[in-house]
Amino acid sequence: MTRTKVGVLISGRGSNLQALLDAAADPAYPAEIALVMSNRPGAGGLSRARAAGIDARTIDHTAFENRESFEAALDEGLRAAGCEIICLAGFMRVLSAEFVSGWPNRILNIHPSLLPAFKGLDVQRRVIEAGCTLAGCTVHIVTPELDDGPILAQAAVPILPDDTEETLSARILEQEHRIYPAALAWLASERVRMVGRRAFVDGTSAIGALLAPEPDYSHS
Ligand code: GAR
């Protein structure tokens, strides 16, 4: 089985990157992490990648004259490493429409809310303040609109009365680590079909696929 090469872009601690590295450690998993790049020097995720023997680089956006040259460096690194899919895993830079259009339906993002609600930053604080009873996370295909694009997987968690931003974030993160490897596996093994704004996995809606038994990575 040839595995699809994936580049992961990070900015911080990299716990989602770790979930992807752990999934890809299984030879039956349809994707392999070929490259990790961080826009922040010293991001914790860089050491996680190196510990797994993965090429990990810092592409510091502040060292570039503009967004175009920063993104050109990312693009060049990803293509030179043979990546066919990009996973954003806590990558806190907005990618331009030009960059995104070079990777049509090939960029995944994870966001700590049940999109399309609570796009943007400070999600966990805002969702508690709004008085919601459910929170969650979403893996979606990246389009030029921020935190938008076809949804591949979502998981919901309760918001408990004594939750703080930290306790809720931890509960959501546990689910992020479940759904991100699953969604990447579906995209890497060409099991995703797009109909307008909707993504279908194996002909069923993405959420239906999530509720089904654990994904079979060996499926081709
Ligand atoms: C995760 O909660 C992820 O959903 C969020 O940043 C965190 C990164 O954690 N991403 C966004 O808010 C993107 N809009 P990690 O570095 O431990 O994976």
Boltz pocket constraint, residues with backbone or C-beta under 6 A from the ligand:
constraints:
  - pocket:
      binder: B
      contacts: [[A, 12], [A, 13], [A, 14], [A, 15], [A, 16], [A, 17], [A, 89], [A, 90], [A, 91], [A, 110], [A, 111], [A, 112], [A, 120], [A, 121], [A, 147], [A, 173], [A, 176]]
      max_distance: 6.0
